[in-house]
Amino acid sequence: MTPEHFIFIPTIFLLGLLTGALLTSRRAAGLPVLLTLGIALGTFALTHLTNLPFGARAVHIALGGLPLFDQSPSFSANEVLARLELFSEQGRAVYQFATYTGDVIFPLSLLAFFLALAHFAAKQLQPAAWLRTLYALPLVWFAADMVENAMIYILIAGLPTPPAALAAVLGPVTTFKLALLPASVLVPLLVLGLSHLRSARVKA
């Protein structure tokens, strides 16, 4: 397990507890949020904590402990290409396989949770523009993640002379994806928090 996972797991559990607290008065409406959160946690355990051939642990082992690009982004074509050459042939094959298996399955489960949370949060406030805004964050995050996967696949497939232009933009794409990930959670939770405070003031 990478250090990032030690942060990610408790964060997701904390979000689950917080979401549960915010949904106390609307249990039926909040059920999809809690169900999709449970699915995301289960999928994380499956793809990151087991020895499945398409999981993060298998990739980490195959790369000899070297960091993946989304764990440590590189921002120049030369650096990306140098890191690709450091990976063993088997490591590159496992990494490439994961880009269209495990690294799609887990983001899909997270996307379901983010969309359920966004839908619930948007229903607490008007106008309907909130719904479009809150949906856009996770959808763009997922699209960026899949673009990153495709780029890594193409770069590995193109060795020993992968497209330098593609390598040069891998870091910015990864950074954009990583920025959207917390935003996809924090913005809906902020909306829910504001709604909760507003309801408390009305009752007072």
C-alpha positions as CSV (number, residue, x, y, z in Angstrom):
1,M,0.0,0.0,0.0
2,T,1.3,3.5,-0.9
3,P,1.4,6.4,1.6
4,E,-1.4,8.0,-0.3
5,H,-3.7,5.1,0.6
6,F,-3.1,5.7,4.3
7,I,-4.6,9.1,3.8
8,F,-7.3,8.1,1.3
9,I,-8.9,5.3,3.3
10,P,-9.5,7.3,6.6
11,T,-10.6,10.3,4.5
12,I,-13.3,8.2,2.8
13,F,-14.5,6.7,6.1
14,L,-14.6,10.2,7.6
15,L,-16.7,11.4,4.6
16,G,-19.0,8.4,5.2
17,L,-19.6,9.4,8.8
18,L,-20.0,13.1,7.9
19,T,-22.4,12.2,5.1
20,G,-24.4,9.9,7.4
21,A,-24.7,12.8,9.9
22,L,-25.9,15.2,7.3
23,L,-28.4,12.7,5.9
24,T,-30.0,11.9,9.3
25,S,-33.2,13.8,8.6
26,R,-33.5,12.5,5.1
27,R,-32.5,8.9,5.3
28,A,-34.4,7.6,2.3
29,A,-33.1,10.4,0.0
30,G,-29.6,9.8,1.3
31,L,-29.6,6.0,0.9
32,P,-28.0,6.1,-2.7
33,V,-25.1,8.2,-1.3
34,L,-24.4,5.7,1.5
35,L,-24.8,2.7,-0.8
36,T,-22.4,4.0,-3.5
37,L,-20.0,5.0,-0.8
38,G,-20.0,1.4,0.4
39,I,-19.5,0.1,-3.1
40,A,-16.5,2.6,-3.6
41,L,-14.9,1.4,-0.4
42,G,-15.4,-2.2,-1.4
43,T,-13.9,-1.6,-4.8
44,F,-11.0,0.2,-3.3
45,A,-10.2,-2.8,-1.1
46,L,-10.5,-5.1,-4.1
47,T,-8.3,-3.1,-6.4
48,H,-5.8,-1.7,-3.9
49,L,-5.5,-4.2,-1.0
50,T,-5.5,-7.5,-2.8
51,N,-3.1,-9.2,-5.2
52,L,-5.4,-9.1,-8.2
53,P,-3.3,-8.8,-11.4
54,F,-4.9,-5.5,-12.4
55,G,-4.8,-4.0,-9.0
56,A,-2.6,-1.2,-7.6
57,R,-0.6,-3.6,-5.5
58,A,0.3,-5.8,-8.5
59,V,1.5,-2.7,-10.4
60,H,3.5,-1.4,-7.4
61,I,5.2,-4.8,-7.1
62,A,5.8,-5.2,-10.8
63,L,7.4,-1.7,-10.9
64,G,9.8,-2.6,-8.1
65,G,8.3,0.0,-5.8
66,L,8.8,2.8,-8.2
67,P,6.0,5.4,-8.0
68,L,3.2,5.5,-10.6
69,F,2.7,8.7,-12.6
70,D,-0.4,9.7,-10.6
71,Q,1.5,9.3,-7.3
72,S,4.4,11.4,-8.5
73,P,3.7,13.5,-11.6
74,S,6.4,14.4,-14.1
75,F,6.3,17.6,-16.0
76,S,8.8,17.2,-18.8
77,A,8.9,14.8,-21.7
78,N,12.5,13.8,-20.9
79,E,11.5,12.9,-17.3
80,V,8.5,10.9,-18.3
81,L,10.5,8.9,-20.9
82,A,13.3,8.4,-18.4
83,R,10.9,7.0,-15.8
84,L,9.3,4.7,-18.4
85,E,12.8,3.3,-19.2
86,L,13.4,2.6,-15.5
87,F,10.3,0.3,-15.4
88,S,11.0,-3.3,-16.3
89,E,9.3,-4.9,-19.3
90,Q,7.1,-6.9,-17.0
91,G,6.3,-3.8,-15.0
92,R,5.3,-1.8,-18.0
93,A,3.1,-4.7,-19.2
94,V,1.3,-4.8,-15.8
95,Y,1.0,-1.0,-15.6
96,Q,-0.5,-0.9,-19.1
97,F,-2.9,-3.7,-18.3
98,A,-4.1,-1.8,-15.2
99,T,-4.9,1.3,-17.2
100,Y,-7.9,-0.3,-18.8
101,T,-8.9,-2.6,-15.9
102,G,-8.3,-1.8,-12.3
103,D,-7.7,1.9,-13.0
104,V,-11.1,2.1,-14.7
105,I,-13.1,-0.1,-12.2
106,F,-12.2,1.9,-9.1
107,P,-12.7,5.4,-10.7
108,L,-16.2,4.2,-11.9
109,S,-17.2,3.3,-8.4
110,L,-16.0,6.7,-7.1
111,L,-17.8,8.4,-9.9
112,A,-21.1,6.7,-8.8
113,F,-20.5,7.9,-5.3
114,F,-19.6,11.5,-6.4
115,L,-22.7,11.7,-8.6
116,A,-25.0,10.4,-5.9
117,L,-23.5,12.9,-3.4
118,A,-23.8,15.7,-6.0
119,H,-27.4,14.8,-6.7
120,F,-28.4,14.8,-3.1
121,A,-26.5,18.0,-2.4
122,A,-28.1,19.9,-5.3
123,K,-31.6,18.9,-4.2
124,Q,-31.0,20.8,-1.0
125,L,-30.5,24.1,-2.8
126,Q,-32.0,26.0,-5.7
127,P,-31.7,26.9,-8.6
128,A,-31.2,23.8,-10.7
129,A,-27.9,25.2,-11.9
130,W,-26.4,23.7,-8.8
131,L,-27.2,20.3,-10.2
132,R,-25.3,20.9,-13.4
133,T,-22.3,22.4,-11.5
134,L,-22.1,19.6,-9.0
135,Y,-22.4,17.0,-11.7
136,A,-19.8,18.6,-13.8
137,L,-17.0,18.3,-11.3
138,P,-16.9,14.5,-11.0
139,L,-17.7,14.0,-14.7
140,V,-14.7,16.1,-15.7
141,W,-12.6,14.4,-13.1
142,F,-13.5,11.0,-14.5
143,A,-12.8,12.1,-18.0
144,A,-9.4,13.5,-17.0
145,D,-8.6,10.2,-15.3
146,M,-9.5,8.2,-18.4
147,V,-7.5,10.5,-20.6
148,E,-4.5,10.0,-18.3
149,N,-4.9,6.2,-18.5
150,A,-5.0,6.4,-22.3
151,M,-1.9,8.6,-22.4
152,I,0.0,6.2,-20.2
153,Y,-1.1,3.2,-22.3
154,I,0.0,5.0,-25.5
155,L,3.3,6.0,-24.1
156,I,4.1,2.5,-23.0
157,A,3.0,1.0,-26.3
158,G,5.1,3.5,-28.1
159,L,8.4,2.5,-26.5
160,P,11.2,2.9,-27.3
161,T,10.1,6.1,-29.1
162,P,6.8,7.2,-27.5
163,P,5.2,10.5,-28.5
164,A,7.2,13.3,-26.8
165,A,4.4,15.8,-27.1
166,L,2.1,13.3,-25.2
167,A,4.8,12.8,-22.5
168,A,5.1,16.5,-22.0
169,V,1.5,17.1,-21.1
170,L,1.1,14.0,-18.9
171,G,2.0,15.8,-15.7
172,P,-0.5,18.7,-16.2
173,V,-3.3,16.2,-17.0
174,T,-2.5,14.3,-13.8
175,T,-2.4,17.5,-11.7
176,F,-5.7,18.6,-13.1
177,K,-7.2,15.2,-12.3
178,L,-5.8,15.3,-8.8
179,A,-7.2,18.8,-8.2
180,L,-10.7,17.8,-9.3
181,L,-10.8,14.7,-7.0
182,P,-11.1,16.5,-3.7
183,A,-13.3,19.2,-5.3
184,S,-15.8,16.5,-6.3
185,V,-16.3,15.7,-2.6
186,L,-15.7,19.0,-0.8
187,V,-18.0,21.2,-2.9
188,P,-21.1,18.9,-2.4
189,L,-20.3,18.6,1.3
190,L,-20.0,22.4,1.5
191,V,-23.4,22.7,-0.1
192,L,-24.8,20.2,2.3
193,G,-23.2,22.0,5.3
194,L,-24.7,25.3,4.2
195,S,-28.1,23.7,3.8
196,H,-27.8,22.1,7.2
197,L,-26.9,25.5,8.8
198,R,-29.8,27.2,7.0
199,S,-32.3,24.6,8.2
200,A,-31.0,24.9,11.8
201,R,-31.5,28.7,11.7
202,V,-35.0,28.3,10.4
203,K,-35.9,25.9,13.1
204,A,-34.3,28.2,15.7
